[in-house]
Amino acid sequence: MEKNKKFLFDFDYYILMFFLTSVIGWVWEVALYLIRERRFVNRGILSGPYLPVYGAGTVLLYLVLKRLEKKPLQVFAVSLALCSFVEYFSGFILEKMWGVRWWDYSGMFLNLHGRICFMSCLFFGIGGLFLIFFLIPIYTVLYKRIPVKVRRTIAIVLCLIFVADAAHSADFPNAGGGITYKIAAVFEMSGTFCASYLS
């Protein structure tokens, strides 16, 4: 019985953490585009207002880093390495599946195949510190204030919505100007940038 209770606690705790940070990630990227390009862009492969890579990265980071709460330098280093790994291979898999990119760092300082770069890796390290020392403690306090039945119901409903969105997006991914970059176009732009830089 205790194991079942523990499983249910973990289930809704991590599911709600996943969706909360997926939405925060979506808001962050949409805000960047609003500031930089002065237009709304629904970022990500899915139709809904969430970016699963942020949620998955958050849950993974928390599981790895929760024992390092008193070691900020280690939290920074592990966050930087782990999130960079996740972003690189997420980009690789998306490119192989659909032949497009949902982000591209080509031309940026110390980028690797346009999938990660120095600045994004640095932000991952800082984000890990923010997550472990600020966001998760606040989230945990709020989570415990929500009645058990309510938070479990919310978690299940969110999962059902997410599965439906993912199934739809498998055939009709969110793509287009400002969201994705065709691979051929990316390589052409990179080549033009390098040629102009070297000339």
N, C-alpha and C positions, 0 to 999 in steps of 0.2 A: 504493500500500500504506500509506504514511504517513497519507494522508488518511482511509483506512478505519479505521486504528487510532485516529486522533484522533476520528473520529465515534463509535466504540464507547466511547472514554473519556468523551466528552461525554454520550453516551446514558445510561450507567449512573450517572455522577456526578450529573447533573441529575434523573434519575428517582428515585434514592434520596434526594436532597435534598428533592424534592417530597413524597415519602411521609413522610420523617422529620418535616418541619415541619407536614405535614397532621395527623399524629398528635399532635404537640405542641400544635397549635392546638385539636384536639378535647379533649385532656386539660385544657387551660387552661379551656375553656368549661364542660366538665362539672364541673370543680372549683369554678368560680364559682357554678354552680347548687347544688352540694352545700353550699357555705358559706352562700349567700344564702337558699335555699329548703329546705335540708335534704332534698333528694330527688335521685335520679339522673335525668338527662334526656339521652338520646342526641341530641346536637346535630347539626344539619346535615340536608341533603336526602337523603343516602345512608344505607344501613343500616350500613356498616362504621364502625370507630372512626377516622375521619379527616375533616377539613374541607378540601376541595380549594382553597378560596379562600386559605387560609394557605399551602399548598404553591405554588400558582401565584404568589401575591404574593412569596414568598421567592425563587423562581427569577427572576422579573422584576426584583426589587430587586437581586439579586446581579449579574445581567447589566448593569444600569444603574450600580450603585454600586461595582463591584469596582475601578474606576480612581480612586476617591475615598477610598482607605483612610487617607490622611493628612489628610483634610479633614472632621472630624466635624460641623461646622456644615452643610456642604453635604449630608452623608449624612442628617442629621436633616431638613432642609428637603425634600429630594427624596423621602425615605421618607414623610413626612407627606403631601405632595401626591399622590404616585403611589398609595399605598395607599388614600387617601381616595377617589380617582377610581375605583379598582377596586371598593371596597366599595359606593360609590353605585350604579354601573352594574350590579354583580352583583345588588344588591337590586332594581333596576329590572327587570332581565331576569327574575328569578325571579317577581316579582309579575305580570308580563305573561303568563308561561307558565302559572302555576298559580293566580293570584289570591289568593295568601297571602304573608305575610312570615315570613322565618326570623329576623329581628331587627327591632326597632323602637325608635328613640330619641326618639319623640314625647314632648314635655314636658321633654326634657333641654336644657341650656344650649347655645345656638347650633346647633340641629339643622337639617338641610336635608331636608325632606320625611320626616323620621323615619328616613332611610337612613344618615346620618352625623351626628356631633355633635362639638362641640369636644373632649370628653374622648377619644373614640375616635381622632380625628385626632392628638391629642397622644401617645397610646399608640403610634400607628403610627410617629411620629418617633422615639420612644424605642426601639421595637422594631427599627427599622432600625439604630440604633447597636449594640444588643445583637447583632443578626444579623451585621453586618460585622466588628465588633471582638472578638466572643467566640464565637458559635455556629459560624459557617462555618470559622474556623481549626481548631477542635476537630474538626468534622465531616470536614474534609479530611485531617487526620492519621489519623483512624480509618478513613476510606475507603481510604487507601493501604495500610493493614495487612490489608485483606480480600483474599484471593486473587482474581485477575481473574475466573476462571470462576465462582466462588461469587457474587460481587457482580453479575455479568451475569445469572446464573440467578435470583437474588433479584429483580432489577429486572424481568425478563420475567414472572415469576410474579405479582408485585405488579400489573403492568400488566393481566394477564389477569383477575385478581380485580377490579380496579377497573372494567374495561370491563363485566364481568358485572354488577357492582353498579349501575353507571350505567344499563345497559340495563333492569334491573329497576326502578330508581327512577324512570325516565322515566314509567312507567305507575303505579307505586306509591311515590310519594315519602314519605320519613319525615316525617310531619306529626302534629299533635295538640297537646294542652295543654302549654305550656312550650317547645314547639318552633316552632310557627308561630302567626301571628295572622291571622285573616280580615280582609281589607282593610276591610270595612264596620265590623267591630267596632273596628278601630284608629281609624278616623275618628270613630266615635261616642265612644270614650274620649278622643280628643284634643279633641273639641268640649266634652265635659263638663269636662275639665281647664281649658280656656281660659275657659269660662263661670264656673267656680268661682273662678278666679284674678282675673277682671275684676270680679266682683260684690263 
